[in-house]
Amino acid sequence: MAVHIRLRRMGAKKRAFYRIVAADSRRARDGRFLEVLGTYDPILKPAEIKLHEEKLTRWLNEGALPSHTVKSLLTQVGFNEKYLKARKGEDVSAIELKTTITERSKKTRQMKKAAIAAADTKAAEAKAAADAKAAEAKAAAEAKAAEEAKAAEAKAAEEAPPEESAPEGDKAE
């Protein structure tokens, strides 16, 4: 029998309340369960979580697998950290579990579009900055090359012997 730790929905319509239960994986979501391990009330702001740590630890030690949602909730209240340290034999008396969690804000379509637009403008600004930096480097390289060419011409002019020019009347015909 595979035991899973999962949420069991309770409460009225549009007023969900959940119990964290250990249940046989073959049973229905709201069907028969083995033991209540805690509660989760998302209606309250901030959401409230109450856990029976001893029962939860016992089921995890016996091999029960938490669902993704329960695992996320346990991580948010700090139970996973405490459980792992306790398994290693470290002192966990100082670790206090949170009883409330704050939910992430839900992203609407407008928020998603705004985030994409902000990312696009940031990428465009970064590209423009990179292009400006590349153009500046290219201009500096061209200026340096021109300076080196002038220096080479000046050095060549200094090293070459001066040409003597014959007076205009003494030209050989």
Residue pairs with C-beta under 8 A, 6 or more apart in sequence:
1 24
1 25
2 24
2 25
2 26
2 65
3 22
3 23
3 24
3 25
3 34
3 59
3 62
3 63
3 64
3 65
4 22
4 23
4 24
4 25
4 64
4 65
4 66
4 67
5 20
5 21
5 22
5 37
5 56
5 59
5 60
5 64
5 65
5 66
5 67
5 70
6 20
6 21
6 23
6 29
6 66
6 67
6 69
6 70
7 18
7 19
7 20
7 21
7 29
7 40
7 67
7 69
7 70
8 18
8 19
8 20
8 21
8 23
8 29
8 30
8 33
9 16
9 17
9 18
9 29
9 30
10 16
10 17
10 18
10 19
11 17
11 43
15 43
16 42
16 43
17 39
17 40
17 41
17 43
18 39
18 40
18 41
18 42
19 36
19 38
19 39
19 40
20 36
20 37
20 38
20 39
20 40
20 51
20 56
20 70
20 73
21 33
21 34
21 35
21 36
21 37
22 33
22 34
22 35
22 37
22 55
22 59
22 64
23 31
23 32
23 33
23 34
24 32
24 34
27 33
35 55
35 59
36 52
37 51
37 52
37 55
37 56
37 59
38 49
38 50
38 51
38 52
38 56
39 48
39 49
39 50
40 47
40 48
40 49
40 73
41 47
41 48
41 49
42 103
44 100
46 100
46 101
46 102
46 103
47 100
47 101
47 102
47 103
48 99
48 100
49 73
49 76
49 77
49 98
49 99
49 100
49 101
50 99
51 74
51 77
51 79
51 97
53 79
53 82
53 97
56 74
56 79
57 83
57 86
60 66
60 83
66 74
71 80
73 101
74 80
74 83
75 81
76 98
76 101
77 97
77 98
77 99
77 101
78 95
78 96
78 97
78 98
79 97
81 95
82 92
82 95
82 97
85 91
85 92
85 95
86 92
107 115
